[in-house]
Amino acid sequence: MLKRNNLVKRLYKQTAAYFKKKSYATLKCGYILKEYEDWKNNIILPEVADYIVKKREDSAGKDTHTGLYSIQVSN
């Protein structure tokens, strides 16, 4: 069984390799996308990213309760 630190290092390495393979711009560490606006590149299935965008648009300007805390959603 992998210890947490080893698992995290492995995940960082795999993420950096995935972003590099896709030619996504990252920060120096390689496993964080350079621009916040590129968050969709973190989602493997485009359908999931599209779903998130639609949910954000549908709830724009409304109070949204996440189950953990309430947030004001805005674009």
Rosetta constraint file for C-alpha pairs under 8 A:
AtomPair CA 2 CA 6 HARMONIC 6.13 0.50
AtomPair CA 2 CA 7 HARMONIC 5.87 0.50
AtomPair CA 3 CA 7 HARMONIC 6.13 0.50
AtomPair CA 4 CA 8 HARMONIC 6.11 0.50
AtomPair CA 5 CA 9 HARMONIC 6.20 0.50
AtomPair CA 6 CA 10 HARMONIC 6.11 0.50
AtomPair CA 7 CA 11 HARMONIC 6.14 0.50
AtomPair CA 8 CA 12 HARMONIC 6.15 0.50
AtomPair CA 9 CA 13 HARMONIC 6.16 0.50
AtomPair CA 10 CA 14 HARMONIC 6.14 0.50
AtomPair CA 11 CA 15 HARMONIC 6.00 0.50
AtomPair CA 12 CA 16 HARMONIC 6.06 0.50
AtomPair CA 12 CA 31 HARMONIC 5.67 0.50
AtomPair CA 13 CA 17 HARMONIC 6.20 0.50
AtomPair CA 13 CA 31 HARMONIC 7.29 0.50
AtomPair CA 14 CA 18 HARMONIC 6.13 0.50
AtomPair CA 15 CA 19 HARMONIC 6.18 0.50
AtomPair CA 15 CA 30 HARMONIC 7.83 0.50
AtomPair CA 15 CA 31 HARMONIC 5.36 0.50
AtomPair CA 16 CA 20 HARMONIC 6.06 0.50
AtomPair CA 16 CA 29 HARMONIC 7.91 0.50
AtomPair CA 16 CA 30 HARMONIC 4.78 0.50
AtomPair CA 16 CA 31 HARMONIC 4.32 0.50
AtomPair CA 16 CA 32 HARMONIC 7.78 0.50
AtomPair CA 17 CA 21 HARMONIC 6.05 0.50
AtomPair CA 18 CA 22 HARMONIC 6.28 0.50
AtomPair CA 19 CA 23 HARMONIC 6.01 0.50
AtomPair CA 19 CA 24 HARMONIC 5.17 0.50
AtomPair CA 19 CA 25 HARMONIC 7.59 0.50
AtomPair CA 19 CA 26 HARMONIC 7.54 0.50
AtomPair CA 19 CA 30 HARMONIC 7.54 0.50
AtomPair CA 19 CA 31 HARMONIC 7.18 0.50
AtomPair CA 20 CA 24 HARMONIC 6.12 0.50
AtomPair CA 20 CA 25 HARMONIC 7.98 0.50
AtomPair CA 20 CA 30 HARMONIC 7.78 0.50
AtomPair CA 24 CA 33 HARMONIC 7.17 0.50
AtomPair CA 24 CA 41 HARMONIC 7.78 0.50
AtomPair CA 25 CA 33 HARMONIC 6.05 0.50
AtomPair CA 25 CA 34 HARMONIC 5.48 0.50
AtomPair CA 25 CA 35 HARMONIC 7.81 0.50
AtomPair CA 26 CA 30 HARMONIC 5.31 0.50
AtomPair CA 26 CA 31 HARMONIC 6.63 0.50
AtomPair CA 26 CA 32 HARMONIC 5.44 0.50
AtomPair CA 26 CA 33 HARMONIC 4.16 0.50
AtomPair CA 26 CA 34 HARMONIC 4.17 0.50
AtomPair CA 26 CA 35 HARMONIC 7.70 0.50
AtomPair CA 27 CA 31 HARMONIC 7.25 0.50
AtomPair CA 27 CA 32 HARMONIC 5.67 0.50
AtomPair CA 27 CA 33 HARMONIC 6.07 0.50
AtomPair CA 27 CA 34 HARMONIC 4.90 0.50
AtomPair CA 33 CA 38 HARMONIC 6.77 0.50
AtomPair CA 33 CA 39 HARMONIC 7.38 0.50
AtomPair CA 34 CA 38 HARMONIC 7.66 0.50
AtomPair CA 35 CA 39 HARMONIC 7.67 0.50
AtomPair CA 38 CA 42 HARMONIC 7.73 0.50
AtomPair CA 39 CA 43 HARMONIC 7.48 0.50
AtomPair CA 40 CA 46 HARMONIC 7.77 0.50
AtomPair CA 40 CA 49 HARMONIC 5.70 0.50
AtomPair CA 43 CA 48 HARMONIC 6.92 0.50
AtomPair CA 43 CA 49 HARMONIC 6.18 0.50
AtomPair CA 44 CA 48 HARMONIC 7.94 0.50
AtomPair CA 45 CA 49 HARMONIC 6.93 0.50
AtomPair CA 46 CA 50 HARMONIC 6.17 0.50
AtomPair CA 47 CA 51 HARMONIC 6.12 0.50
AtomPair CA 48 CA 52 HARMONIC 6.29 0.50
AtomPair CA 49 CA 53 HARMONIC 6.26 0.50
AtomPair CA 50 CA 54 HARMONIC 6.18 0.50
AtomPair CA 51 CA 55 HARMONIC 6.16 0.50
AtomPair CA 52 CA 56 HARMONIC 6.16 0.50
AtomPair CA 53 CA 57 HARMONIC 6.20 0.50
AtomPair CA 54 CA 58 HARMONIC 6.03 0.50
AtomPair CA 55 CA 59 HARMONIC 6.15 0.50
AtomPair CA 56 CA 60 HARMONIC 5.91 0.50
AtomPair CA 56 CA 73 HARMONIC 7.27 0.50
AtomPair CA 56 CA 74 HARMONIC 7.95 0.50
AtomPair CA 56 CA 75 HARMONIC 7.91 0.50
AtomPair CA 57 CA 75 HARMONIC 7.76 0.50
AtomPair CA 59 CA 63 HARMONIC 7.73 0.50
AtomPair CA 59 CA 64 HARMONIC 7.19 0.50
AtomPair CA 59 CA 73 HARMONIC 6.57 0.50
AtomPair CA 60 CA 73 HARMONIC 5.33 0.50
AtomPair CA 60 CA 74 HARMONIC 4.96 0.50
AtomPair CA 60 CA 75 HARMONIC 6.43 0.50
AtomPair CA 61 CA 72 HARMONIC 6.78 0.50
AtomPair CA 61 CA 73 HARMONIC 5.50 0.50
AtomPair CA 61 CA 74 HARMONIC 5.20 0.50
AtomPair CA 61 CA 75 HARMONIC 7.98 0.50
AtomPair CA 62 CA 72 HARMONIC 6.34 0.50
AtomPair CA 62 CA 73 HARMONIC 6.05 0.50
AtomPair CA 62 CA 74 HARMONIC 7.83 0.50
AtomPair CA 63 CA 70 HARMONIC 6.87 0.50
AtomPair CA 63 CA 71 HARMONIC 6.03 0.50
AtomPair CA 63 CA 72 HARMONIC 4.85 0.50
AtomPair CA 63 CA 73 HARMONIC 6.42 0.50
AtomPair CA 64 CA 70 HARMONIC 5.72 0.50
AtomPair CA 64 CA 71 HARMONIC 5.50 0.50
AtomPair CA 64 CA 72 HARMONIC 6.21 0.50
AtomPair CA 64 CA 73 HARMONIC 6.65 0.50
AtomPair CA 65 CA 69 HARMONIC 6.09 0.50
AtomPair CA 65 CA 70 HARMONIC 4.34 0.50
AtomPair CA 65 CA 71 HARMONIC 6.43 0.50
AtomPair CA 66 CA 70 HARMONIC 6.04 0.50
AtomPair CA 66 CA 71 HARMONIC 7.65 0.50
